[in-house]
Structure formats: structure tokens, C-alpha cells
């Protein structure tokens, strides 16, 4: 189990390092414009909803799989 978490943490770290430049394009921030800041807030909420949906989907899949067995 320990190796799994080590591998997962390395994968997450690698993803974050490689996605660092892409994040600047996903969340462009212009402090002079409040519209841009509102758009960034909406983007963050949308990404949060997506991540929660993915987590719930994985949980439901595992739960149904365990019930079927």
C-alpha cells in the first residue's frame, strides 16, 4: 500500500509540474478588470464541480462493484 501512495504522489507531482504553464492559460488574471476576476471565480467553481463529480463517480463505481461481488 505504501508503494501505491508513493507512486501516486510522484504522478501527481509530475502532473502539477508539467501543467504549471498550462494553468496560466486556464486562469488568466487581470487585476484591472473585475470581469476577469469573476470569470476566474466561475472557472474555479466549475473545475471544483468537475472534480467532485469525478470523485463521486469513482466512489459509486467502487461501491457498486463491491455490492455485485
C-alpha positions, 0 to 999 in steps of 0.5 A, a space after each residue: 500500500 505504501 508503494 501505491 501512495 508513493 507512486 501516486 504522489 510522484 504522478 501527481 507531482 509530475 502532473 502539477 509540474 508539467 501543467 504549471 504553464 498550462 494553468 496560466 492559460 486556464 486562469 488568466 488574471 487581470 487585476 484591472 478588470 473585475 470581469 476577469 476576476 469573476 470569470 476566474 471565480 466561475 472557472 474555479 467553481 466549475 473545475 471544483 464541480 468537475 472534480 467532485 463529480 469525478 470523485 463521486 463517480 469513482 466512489 459509486 463505481 467502487 461501491 457498486 462493484 463491491 455490492 455485485 461481488 
